[in-house]
Amino acid sequence: MTWAILPVKGLDTAKQRLSDALAPDERRDLFRAMIEDVLEALSQVRGLAGICVFTRDAEAVALAERYAARHVMEGESLGQTAAVTAAASVLAAEGVTDVVCLPGDIPLATATEIEQVLAHHRVPPDTRPRVTVVPARDKLGSNCMVCSPPDALPFQFGNDSFSRHLAVARQAGVAVRTIEFPGLGLDVDTPEDLAILLQRQGSSRAQTYLRENGIAARLLQAEAS
């Protein structure tokens, strides 16, 4: 039984690294659009038993309910590592055998890519414990992880998490695989990431928001000046 884990920090304080490019309300609305992009992709993944959104943000809870996702309310605001660890512990205690963990800022992720990650993870031999990691495009972050069991290793999100996840897995004797995808690989944290998002083909909610509200044109003009 496979569940997805989607940790969501407060929308009002998200994406501070985009402060030079976007106003506070724009960062908030963009993050909301990206979260919904990820939820929609997850809702279309075949064979997924459920989605667990771990958050204390009321708007994120409403989004979770829209996509029939379960939400686990944080008692306090946790970082990504602590949030995923807590959600994985809850699911493991309930008998969930596998989890796929994604952040809320990968708007080009698709159900097809996620299904391919799961298929790659399940290719024999079925060694347990085991993890599969999809790196960010810069090979620093871990943009998607499949863990069997859910608490197969101590999570290491944050700076250079991709190499740290590989290291702790090997140290713990956990079988580890990696695979790359263009959609899952693009997490939007910086103005450079925004530019790449707008260069990519597609009509995600995040891309549509940036284009329809004049933000894309403004950023392009600023880049040209």
Phi, psi and omega in degrees: 000122184248129175242153173261146175242126178233100177279137182229118176281174181301132183296326186291337183246011184282155170060048179296334180289352176263012185299329180287342183251329187232145174287162182306316180292328178291320177297317180298312183292324178295315181297319178300316180297320180293319177301317181292325174302315181292317179298319180296317178299313181297323182294342182259000181285123180288137176085001178278126184284333181180169178237130178247112177263119183256110188198164169240007181273124185298322180290324176294323176298317179298320177296318179302315181295326179299328182256021177056032178269150174280142174240140175248120186277127175291140174284332176213165181287118182250154172286174184298319181298310181294322181294313180295320179299316180295315180295319179297323179294318178300313183291321179298320180295338180267004176093008176293135185266332183218145173230147171244123187250128179225150173275172182269007186243035178240073190293344181263005175298143179234159176299323180298315179297316181297319177298322179292324176297314180297319179296319178297320180295327187269357180299132178302155000284145183277076181276131176233140359285156179206156178221152172234133184236133172255116182281159169293165184300332179271004180064022178257312182270167175248102189270347175201133178225136172247129184234131177227108000284180183304327181255041184297331182207161175286124182291149187226043182292155184124201183302130176057039185291333182299306181293326180290324176296318178297319182293313183291328177296313181293321178297326182271001181074025180268128177296132185229137176233157176229153177204147184243145176216144183292322181288307179297334184283346184259100171260137188261100181239331189233165175304326176297319177297320177301316181298318179295319178303318182285338177281335182285145174289151178141168181225045175298163177300322180296314179296317180297317179301313182295324182282315186287339181260013175077003182289319180299315179296320179296317180294322179295319179295319180295324180292326183281337184277000000 
